[in-house]
Amino acid sequence: MSDSLEDFMIPRHLDAPMMALWVESDTAMIGASGLYIGLMTGNPLHLITGMAFTVVLARYYSRIKSTGGRGMISQLAYWYLPGNKKSQPISPAIREYRG
């Protein structure tokens, strides 16, 4: 039987982020989105321009992420992007809840 432990990837740390090739998966998705948009337009110039833009954007994103920790991007999105306008807080005047 060739079932050995060498066939499976074991992360070095328990909280290690998911990797895609040699970069973290969220950074790789930025690059993949630029590649996808460039391929969908069908123009080689758009593909080259889109890939160059996404490389710069992915580097900037990874630099921001490295200075502020893993949750900084979601924290910035929470504080600076508009929230859901439809969700209203529960009124404190309601004394009985049905559930």
N, C-alpha and C positions, 0 to 999 in steps of 0.2 A: 504494500500500500504506500502511496506517495503522499499521504496526508501528513504534512509536517507543518510546524509553526512558521516556517519561512515563506509559505504561500500566502500569508495574511499580513496586512499592514497593521501594525500596532502603533498608535501615536505615542510620542515621547512624554507628553504631558496630558493630564486629564482634561484640561480646558483648552487644548490646542484647537485653533480654528480649522474649518474644513478647507482643504487645499484643492485647487484645480491646476494640474501640472506643477509649476513651481511657485505660483502665487496664490493668495487667499481667494476663496471663491467669489466674494463680493467684488473684489477688484477685477477678477477675470470676467465677471458678467458685464462690467463697464466696457471692456475691450470687445467682448463678444457682441454687445449691442451695436457698437460702431461698425463692426464687420458685417453684421446682418443688415443694417441700414444701407451700407455701401453696396452690398450684393443685390439688394432689392431694387436699387435705382437702375442698375445695369450699366452705369457709366463708370469706366475705369478711373476717371479723375475723381469722381465722388467717392469711390472706394479708397483711393490713396489719401484723399483729404480727410475722410472720415476716420481712417485708421490712425493718421497722424494726430488728429484732434483727440481721439480716445486714448492714445498713449499718453498725451500730455494730461488729460483729465484723470486718468488712472494713477499717474504719478502724483498729481496734486491731491487726489483722494487718499492715497496711501500715506502721504506726508501728513495730512490733517489727522488721519486715524492714528498714526504713530505718536503724535504729540499729545493727543487727548485721551488715549485709551480706546478700548474696543467699543464702548457704548456712546462715544461722543457724537457720532453722526446721528444716531437716533435721538439723542438729547437735543441737538441743534434743531432737528426737524420738529420735535415736540414743541419747542419754545418759539420758533420763528415761522413755521408754516401754519396756515390757517387750519383750524380744527373743524370738526363736523358741526355745522350750524344747527342741524336738526336735533341733536341730542340736548335735551334740557335736563338740568339737575332735578332731582326729586325734591318736591316741596317739603320743607320741614313741618308744615302745618298738618300734613297727613299723619294720623296717629295709628291707623290700622292698615296693614299691608295684606293683600291677598297673594298667596303663593303656594 
